[in-house]
Amino acid sequence: MSSESFTSQPGKRLRIFLDEAQEWRGKALYRVIVEELYRHGIMGATIIRGIEGFGPAHHLLTDRFPDIADNLPLIIDVVDSHERLQSVLPVLDRLLQYGTMTLTTVEILSKKEP
């Protein structure tokens, strides 16, 4: 497949690092975040579940210990324009009580479904 079949545009990749057990008003926080991103028309978001990791508090989250395997690390990977991602940052600020995010420049290659 040649690269001419893709459209290219500059964009940003936002990665949100959080714990699976985090909640927002009794609902899984990662679900609330993805629903909000969808509602705001974000181009795409994927939730990636880790098998082990730790954050700034240095609490090890792992599937090696069955009693804590329900709180694994998650990454929500989001791609869109710089402007659109900037517009959802206030929403994320309201939802995230703790966590880390990264924002990097990317080239977005996309191809529409037939």
N, C-alpha and C positions, 0 to 999 in steps of 0.2 A: 504494500500500500504506500503510495507516494505521499509526501508531506503536503502536496498541493490540494489534497482532498480535505484538509483541515483548515479551519479559520483560526487565526492567531490574534490574541489581544493581550496587552499587559494586564497583570492582576496581582492580587495578594493572596497568600495562604495564611490563614489564621489557625493555629493549633491551640486547643484548650485542654489543659491537663487537669484532671479531677479524679476523685475517688468514686467508685461505683455506688457506694452507700449514701453519698450526699443527696439530700432531698430539698425540695422547694414546696412548702405547704402540703406535705404528705405524699408528694409524687417524686419519682426519680428525677433528679436534677438534669441528667443528661437528656432525658426525654423532653423535659420542659424546654431546654435550650434548643434542641433540634426542631421542636414545634415552632418556637419563636423565629428561628432562622428561616424556616419554611414560610411562615406567615409574612415575613419581611421580604420575601422574594429572592432570597440568596440563591446563587447559581447551584451550589452543591455542598453537601455535608455528609460525612461518614463517621460513625462511631467505631473506634478500634479498642478492643478490650485486651489489656496486657495480661501476661501471666505472672509478672513480678515487677516491682518498682517501688520507688519512694519519692516523696516530695520534700519541700522545704522543712517540714516538721520531722523528717527522717524516720517516719513510721514505715517499716517494711510491709508492703502489701504483696502477698504471694499466694499461689494456689498449692504450695507445698504443705501448708498447714490447714487442714479441713475446717477448723473452727473460725478462720478468718478469710476463707476463700470466697465469701460473698461480698467482699469489699476490695475488688481488684482495681488496679489503675486503669483509667480510661483516657483516650485522646479523642476529641472531636476535631476532625480535620475539615476545614471550611475553605472554599475557594470562591472568590468573586473579585469585583473591582475594588480598588482602594476606597473609593467614595462610599460604596454600598457597605463595606465592612466597617468603615468609620461610623456609619449611621446606626449600626447595631451595637456598637460598644457601650452606649449608655444602658441598653437593655441587659447586656451581659454583666455590667457593673452592678445592676440592681439584683440580678439572680445569683451571682457568684459571691459567696461569703468568704471563701478562700480558694486559692488555686493559682495556676500560672498559665500565661498565654504567650505565644510567640507570633510575630507577624513578619513574614518574609515576602520579598518580591518574586513573582513567578511569571512565566509566559504561559498563558492558558491556550491550549490547543483543543478545539472542539469540533465535533462532527455531528450533525443532526441525524436523528433516526429517519429512515426512509418513510 
